[in-house]
């Protein structure tokens, strides 16, 4: 089946996939994509971890400036080996890249541990192999500029699906035909990770 898309405001990721939130309504001084390296900054695409790997943050988006009202979870993860032909960019879906490290991720369906049904996380921007960054890992799509130091969100618009995604809670990380990970319908054994308000386009 041909790949398709789903709008950001129709997606909600399952809460608690990557861990229990330890910080609430905390936003880095330079935003979640800020590259500062102090404990109050984003630590995005950092060669050394600025925050504890696996740190989970929950924030609230009121929907006034942009996006759907609701809570968002962010987790600080390490990029493993990304797809050399489709390097990680904003809105790319990633999942586990290691059989021993929960918090190392990839966007490569040929390299990830679970080609279908792994934990779901979306990249906020371009990253480098073995570097660290925050990812969107739960709740509604983060679209309020307050999360990005006042800049326009990189997370609005269409996200990739495999053409099978359905309204409701039966969706999982799926291997798409374009050699990327996207949203697709799951079977009965997979952990449900992605909820949609509508089927894909």
C-alpha positions in Angstrom: 0.0 0.0 0.0 1.2 3.5 -0.8 2.4 5.7 2.1 0.0 8.5 3.2 -0.1 11.3 5.8 -2.0 12.4 8.9 -2.2 16.0 10.2 -0.4 16.8 13.4 -3.5 17.9 15.2 -5.1 14.5 14.7 -2.3 12.7 16.5 -1.9 11.8 20.2 0.9 9.6 21.3 0.3 7.2 24.2 1.4 8.7 27.6 4.1 7.0 29.7 5.7 5.1 26.8 9.3 6.1 27.8 8.9 6.6 31.5 7.2 8.7 34.2 7.4 12.5 33.9 9.9 14.0 36.4 9.4 17.6 35.5 6.1 19.4 35.0 5.5 22.6 32.9 9.3 23.0 32.7 10.5 24.5 29.4 14.3 25.0 28.7 15.5 28.6 28.7 16.3 28.3 24.9 13.4 25.9 24.1 13.4 22.1 23.5 15.4 22.6 20.3 17.9 25.0 22.0 21.5 23.9 21.7 22.7 25.4 25.0 24.6 23.0 27.3 23.7 24.1 30.8 21.1 22.3 32.9 18.5 25.0 32.1 18.9 24.7 28.3 17.6 22.4 25.7 20.7 20.4 25.1 19.5 19.6 21.6 21.8 17.6 19.3 24.5 17.6 22.0 27.6 15.5 21.8 27.4 14.8 25.5 24.1 14.4 27.4 23.0 17.7 29.0 20.1 16.1 30.9 19.8 12.6 32.3 19.1 10.2 29.4 15.4 9.2 29.6 14.4 12.4 31.4 10.6 12.8 30.8 9.0 16.2 31.0 5.2 16.9 30.7 3.9 20.4 29.7 0.5 21.8 29.0 -0.5 23.5 25.7 -3.6 25.7 25.9 -4.1 25.9 22.1 -4.4 29.7 22.1 -1.2 30.4 20.2 -1.2 27.2 18.1 -2.0 23.5 18.3 -4.5 21.3 20.1 -5.1 21.9 23.8 -3.7 19.2 25.9 -0.6 17.7 27.6 2.7 16.9 25.8 5.5 14.6 27.0 9.1 15.1 25.9 11.9 12.6 26.6 15.7 13.1 26.3 17.0 10.4 24.1 20.2 9.4 22.3 20.3 8.9 18.5 21.8 5.6 17.5 22.5 5.0 13.8 20.0 6.9 11.7 19.0 6.0 8.1 21.8 7.2 5.9 19.5 7.7 3.0 16.8 9.6 5.0 18.6 11.3 7.9 16.5 12.4 10.9 14.5 15.7 10.5 11.6 17.3 12.3 8.5 15.2 12.4 10.4 11.9 11.7 9.2 9.0 13.7 11.9 7.0 15.6 11.9 3.9 17.8 14.4 1.8 19.7 17.8 1.2 18.0 19.3 -1.0 20.7 18.5 -4.3 22.3 20.1 -3.2 25.5 19.5 0.6 25.7 15.8 1.7 25.9 16.7 5.3 25.2 18.7 4.9 22.0 16.6 5.5 18.8 16.7 5.4 15.0 14.5 6.3 12.1 15.8 3.4 10.1 13.3 0.5 9.7 16.1 -1.8 8.6 18.1 -1.1 11.8 15.6 -0.7 14.6 15.0 -3.5 17.1 11.3 -3.6 16.5 10.3 -2.8 12.9 6.7 -2.7 14.0 5.3 -2.0 17.4 8.2 -0.3 19.1 7.9 2.8 21.3 7.0 5.9 19.3 8.9 9.2 19.4 9.0 12.1 17.0 12.2 14.1 16.2 12.1 17.9 16.7 14.8 18.6 14.2 18.0 17.2 12.5 20.2 15.2 14.8 23.6 13.5 14.6 24.4 9.8 15.3 25.3 9.2 18.9 24.1 12.7 19.9 21.4 13.6 22.4 18.1 15.6 22.1 14.6 15.9 23.3 11.9 14.1 21.3 8.1 14.4 21.4 7.0 11.1 23.1 3.5 11.5 24.4 0.3 13.5 24.2 -0.6 16.1 21.6 1.7 17.6 19.0 3.8 20.4 20.5 3.0 23.4 18.3 3.0 26.4 20.7 6.0 28.7 20.0 6.7 28.9 23.7 8.3 25.4 23.4 10.8 26.7 20.7 12.0 29.9 22.3 9.3 31.9 20.4 10.2 30.5 17.0 7.7 28.8 14.7 7.0 25.1 15.6 8.7 22.5 13.5 5.9 20.1 14.4 2.8 21.3 12.5 1.5 19.8 9.2 1.5 16.3 7.9 3.2 13.3 9.4 4.0 10.1 7.4 1.7 7.0 7.7 1.9 3.7 5.8 -1.6 4.1 4.3 -3.3 1.8 6.8 -3.7 4.1 9.8 -7.2 4.2 11.3 -9.1 6.5 13.7 -8.8 5.3 17.2 -6.1 3.6 19.2 -5.1 0.7 17.0 -2.0 2.4 15.6 1.7 1.5 16.0 5.1 2.4 14.6 5.2 0.9 11.1 7.7 0.3 8.3 6.7 2.5 5.4 7.5 1.9 1.7 9.7 5.1 1.5 12.2 3.4 3.9 11.1 5.4 6.9 9.1 4.8 10.0 5.5 6.0 10.1 2.1 5.3 11.6 0.2 2.1 10.7 -2.5 -0.2 12.1 -1.4 -2.8 14.6 -2.4 -6.3 15.3 -3.5 -7.8 18.6 0.0 -8.3 20.1 1.7 -5.0 19.6 1.8 -2.2 22.2 -0.5 0.5 21.0 1.5 3.7 20.9 -0.3 6.2 18.6 -3.9 7.4 18.8 -5.6 9.2 15.8 -8.8 11.2 15.6 -9.2 10.2 11.9 -7.8 7.8 9.3 -4.9 8.8 7.2 -5.5 10.8 4.0 
